[in-house]
Amino acid sequence: MYNIVCLQSEHISQIIKNEKRNTDFLHVKKPQHEEYKQVQSNVEEPKGENDWFHNSFFMLPVAYRLRKKTDFNHVYQQGKIIHSSFFRISVAKNTLPRSRFGIIVLNKYMKKAVERNKKKRQIRAILSALYNTIVPGYDIVLFARKECVHASYQKMFEDVQSGLERAKLLSRQ
């Protein structure tokens, strides 16, 4: 279980005034002051490397991301492309024991960053739900098409699932 530390509201401004130049108080793990109170959370710690997708605050770990331009270029040049209703899915083999993912949502289709980030979170949630069935050892780029803008989560889930099935990447149970 995680211990979540909460500040009582009347002490926040006093602490900020006292610690204007020192931001270490934001990173306190075990509070020593009486003005803190501890609250138990029902969130359990991940037990292993493959439990990252069970985190309630889902974020794709760095090891499972495509981050460099060279990685994306490798997928585009060496991989195969599967077209679906809402996505263009590019798939290329990698030498790692896990699959890595890249998500692209263009500014051209969704002008506001809030909308783009929401779509990316939805796509990450879809990947977390499908992760146990995806064959390891592939780099996968999901490029959101214009039609994805108004698509529901369920329709996107079915679209990604069918695209990965056509790429023969959903075999591990």
N, C-alpha and C positions, 0 to 999 in steps of 0.2 A: 504494500500500500504506500502511496505517496503521502507525505505530509504537506499540505498546502498552508502557507503562511499568509495570514490576512492582517493588515494594519487597521487599527481602529481609526475611524475617520478624523477624530479631533486631533490626533497626533501627527497626521501626515504633513500638514503645513509647517508645524514646528520642526520636524525632522528635515524637511526640505530647506528651511531657512538656515538651520545649523550646518547642513552638509551641502551647501551650494556648489562648491568646487569638487567635492569628493562624491563620486557616484557609487562607491562600494556598498552603500546601504541598500541599493537596489538588488544586489546579488547575495544577500545574507541567506545562508542555508539553514543554520540553526540559530534562531534569534536569542539574544542575551538580555533583551529589554523587557520590562513588564508590560509595555504597551502593545506587545504582540500577543496574538492568541493563535493557537494551533487548531486546525480543523482537519479531521480525517476525511479522506476522499475514497470513493469506491473504485477508483482507477487502479488496476493492477499493473505492475511493472512488466515489460516484455521479458520473456524467458530466454529467447534465443534470437539468432540472426533472422530467421524466417518469420518471426512474430511481429515484424514492423507494421504489417498491414492490419493488425488488431488494435492499434493505438486509436483511441477515440478522437484525438487531435491529429488527424492523419496528415503526415507529411512524408513524401517520398525521400528516403535516405540518400545521401550522396552516392553511395555504392550502387544504387539502382537507377541513377539518372544518367542521361546523356548530357554532358555539359559543354564539351568543346566543339568548336565549329568543325574540326577534323572528324569527330565522331559522327556528326550529322552528315557531312559530305560523304563519308564512307558508306553510310546507310543509303544515301540517295544514289551513289554511283554503283555500288556493288550489290545492293539488295533488290528485291522484287517489290512491286507496288500492287496493292489490292485496293480497288476503288469500292466504296460503299456509299450509301445514301448521305451520310453525315461526315464521313472521314475519308482521307486518303492515308492508308496504312502502309508504311514502308518497313520492310523487314530484311535484316542482314544477319548472317552468322557472325558470332564473336568468339573469342577464345576463352571467355570467362565461364565459371561454373554457374552463373546466374544470368537472367535476362535484365537488360537495362531499357529504360523508357525515356522518350522525349515527347513533349506535348507542345504543339504549336497552335496558338489561336491568334489570328491576325488582327491588328488594329484596324484594318480596312473594313472588317465585318462588324466588329464590336468596338465602338469608339471609346467607351468608358472602361477604365481599368478594373472597376468593380465587377462589371459584367464578364470581362475576360478572365479574371481570377476566379469567379464563381464557376465558369465553364471548366477551367483547369481543375478546380477542386472536385467537380463532378466526375471528370475523366479519371482523376486519381482514385476516386472512390470505386469507379468501375474496375480499374486495374487491380485494386486491393481485393475486390470480390472475386476476380478471375485469376489472381496470382497463383493459387495452388494448382490450377489446371493448365497454366502456360508452361510450355517446354522450356527448360533453362538453356542458356547459351545463345541467345539472340538479342540483337539491338532492334528495338521497335520504336518507330516514330509515328505518332498519331497527329495528323494535320487536320484541324477542324475546317470543314468547308462552310460556305455561306449558309447552307441549309441547316447547319448545326445551331444557329443563333436562337431559333425558336423551338428547338427540339426538347422534348421532355427527357428526364433522366432514364425512364424505362425504355424509350425508343433508342436513345443513345446506347444503353447497355446492350440491347438486342443487336444493334448495328455493329458494335465493337466485337461482340461474341461471334456473330456470323462472319465478320471479316477475319478474325483470328482462326476460325474453323476452316475458312477457305484457304488460308495460308498454312494450314495443317500445324498450328501451334497449340491447339487445345487437346493434348492427349494425356498429360500427367494427371492422375487422380489422387 
